[in-house]
């Protein structure tokens, strides 16, 4: 049987270049009876650990390599880069590959990560080098006709690696240059006594993957398939060939084929995944070692948490956990986490109460790593650290978003910058992304691809295959011949890595230089991160921790500080009552705008039904409001309110399921059921839960037997036990862990408590947190919420505003200067500091200009302040200040020059205002509409008024929802609403017909509205920015909270009353109204005659009588309604 091993292969980790999936590489190698196979990705070792594990599992020897880019001098940004294959012969070689791959990014990056001969000489031990493809330096010079240069370069490589460790690669993909190279390489091998090795430059697995790979290259380069100048592999030969094909190709060079086996057999890397590499946590002399440190710190914290006479259950749990942690060798891990959490608090960085399963550890609670009592909330330690299935524990820690970098800096200083690093993550060609990318490369119209991707459900782990099964629309599209190639190519490329970036949270800490354990990568933003992802780092035993930046913690912290500043009250959130009626009313009414984890429209709907009144309810809702478990929410609600009987699969399970009304809600309940019913230990129960969650059928069937046997001993029938096992298995696939749900429910409760009792401070903090965000929807939502709460949003004012939003009394929120367009933090701070220097206010605009540094007050900043209204307090119209801007800034520049040089002004030290500053010519204010337009442009929302307020009666009468309420509607629901149109864009649809997309905003938010070609002819004249419109259409849901509206009709808002108004309603209390008021009403109606009937709603003797008056038919105009409301209360006049 012919034997051959591929030693030159590019997986998907040769980003957008290789199309081989590691799973498929291993399977194909096994099918060809290859005892070994290599991966040699371009410029990186991203897939090394994944490849090693999967190859070993298949009984194949993994040869780990990389195709390097080699330059003459890695520090110089010049010269040509050549390719070079380096393979790890042993563990020393692997470590040197890590070093070389890292330094290629850290020292040699210029378009590509590059090394040079100097680095090769330093890190050549344990490495076998191959001369690479025709882009290798040796074959390159042969092709160029400079054989002696090729020979010289080959000698250099021999000098570095040794005669036995440098091989000349023979490749034949049907390219002319390869024929030239082979001839020269064979000659060179004879003259220098070097071994030849046959390879294929594998970029895809099967020959018929060639076209899909060409499309992948188009995705990489941004080209289309018809572009003659695009990057292309000229033949279809770059696939994973069988040994027979390779022997046929290189029949004249049998030794080169056999050398592939010899090289592979020499490559033997052995990784020990049982080892754990903890960072060296140094303790002071008062502790004998890190275990002693942990025990003593934990005991001190335990007493602080539970007092001198703690409950017996807590003591037993404490001792048990501490023994397990120390026995498993994780004392150092806990100490590291404890140390940086304590450091965060010293640095003033707020830390979350807990996240993930680590919240279930009483040692973590004692140390202050978490702030949720696991005894009180019945949380399980084994869900975090299972003594019967030892894996590295994994604490996830939340910090205020603004403080995360501070904590990272501390950790980096403590353990050394070369030992601490953030972690890589890979974006993939997901179902939606691959359709768009492939469609672009194959030159399908963008609108068509956009329409197709919207049909693919936007849920995690969605694939094209699954989408075709679930979506009738997608199957219909797929059946059309014109899209068949699109889907065929997309399915071949789906799931491949698309790009590398920094993980949002992951950080790794090594006991020494990180490059001894893993290679490093340089992002586009010049940030150093690991080349291995989280899973790979965990496999090799490094300490990985998630440092998460959570904006809610920043909002809570800022709210507490504002309360102290504004009201003089100090709030200790750890001590607030957890049964506060006012707080639970917020949840029960669904008024959860701004409340962490409880904001979505769907959640609000369920909250109003549930009417939660305990923390347990919030924990359950946090766990259940997810795909899968969400189906159990109605049953949970019915049982809570006694509308459905509470039952248990077995009486012995009542203590476990009682708090959730007999509904299985948490992963921990699955574990406890297995423990109570079948006699499993909690560690064994966790193994069962994991198997169920990951659908590991072999383990599940094995454990089912144990479960049935154990249940039998508990006098449970086999039928009931089987039904329960199936129910647990189904639920465990989607179940959430209670530890995480409890921590986040407490955090949500804290935010709701602050909102209930200190609304101004809470909303001001929430709005301040939104200043840096690119979108404006959340700000509009909070502005709308503040109005509902009876709070007043005050305009920006250089005399009153802080840098961020601030509170004025208990009902006022002042817009911060930083919210104004073109005002940076430096300018905002300079204005506030200048005001403070002067005792709290500027005397006039001239003192303002004189005292604020010129560097902070350029033309753009000054104009933005004027147009936003921030200079109104100086007594001039905005138009006056804008027109006087050049004169004022010239005067300010002169005054500040005088000040800086010590020069007296032209008129000495006179203070006569006539001489001390220029005259300002007063101008009338901008028209109201223009003034509002500038407010919106420079603040992001309207403060002094709103264009829609004029039409609030019309909107109340004729719309079906405001824009914020659209999220509550299902896909396809008909809706109508009014708003201000902006961002009008003319485009083409998938059939190349004209269409328009626009954004429509009201006081509550904004939404995309789409007008297709059939709408344009009739309504095109209305589709322009700043148009006030009334839209009729249907909701188009893209999954989650993301929606748009497909328009069926659009009208000018000013004409909607004429088109739709049927009646004008007037409500009169006959027992109380004054005679002169009745006369005024008659007179107003007489002066405004029209075609709209008036409906009189007469309240008399506690009853309401309704009459339609045809004597008084009226116009229904805004002016009429305004006049009537001056006589009657606002709510007593409305339109229908």
Secondary structure, 3 states (H helix, E strand, C coil): CCCCCCCCECECCCCCCCCECHHHHHHHHHHCCCCEEEEEEECCCCCHHHHHHHHHHCCCEEEEEEEEEECCCCCCCCCCCEEEEEEECCHHHHHHHHHHHHHHHHCCCCCCCEECHHHHHHCCCCEEEECCCCCEHHHHHHHCCCHHHHHHHHHHHHHHHCCCCEEEEECCCCCHHHHHHHHHHHHHHHHHCCEEEECCCECECCHHHHHHHHHHHHHHHCCCCCCCCCCCCCCCCCECCCHHHHHHHCCCCHHHHHHHHHHHHHCCCCCCCCCCECCCCCCCCCCCCHHHHHHHHHHHHHHHHHCCCCCHHHHHHHHHHHHHHHHCCCHHHHHHHHHHHHHHHHCCCCECCCCHHHHHCHHHHHHCCCCCCCCCCCCCCCCCCCCCCCCCCCCEEEEEHHHHHHHHHHHHHHHCCCCEEEEEEEEECCHHHHHHHHHHHCCCCHHHHHHHHHHCCCCCCCCHHHHHHHCHHHHHHHHCHHHHHHHHHHHHHCCCEEEEEEEEEEEEECCCCHHHCCCEEECCCCCEEECCCHHHHHHCCEEEEEEEEEHHHHHHHHHHHHHHHHHCCCCCHHHCCCCCHHHHHHHHCCCCCCCCCCCCHHHHHHHHHHCCCCHHHHHHHHHHCCCCHHHHHHHHHHHHCCCCCCCCCCHHHHHHHHHHCCCCCEHHHHHHHHHHHHCCCHHHHHHHHHHHHCCCHHHHHHHHHHHHHHHHHCCCCHHHHHHHHHHHHHHHCCCECHHHHHHHHHHHHHHHHHHHHCHHHHHHHHHHHHCCCCCCHHHHHHHHHHHHCCCEEECCCCCCCCCCCEEECCCEEECCHHHCCCCCHHHHHHHHHHHHHCCCCCCCHHHHHHHCCHHHCCHHHHHHHHHHCCCHHHCCCHHHHHHCHHHHHHHHHHHHHHHHHCCCECCECCCCHHHHCCCCCCCCCCCHHHHHHHHHHHHCCCCCCCCCHHHHHHHHHHCCCCCHHHHHCCCCCEEEEEEEEEEEEEEECCCCCEEEEEEEECCCCEEEEEECHHHHHHHHHHCCCCCEEEEEEEEEECCCCCEEEEEEEEEEHHHHHHHHCCEEEEEEECCCCCHHHHHHHHHHHHCCEEEEEEEEEEEECCEEEEEEEEEEEECCCHHHHHHHHHHCCHHHEEEC
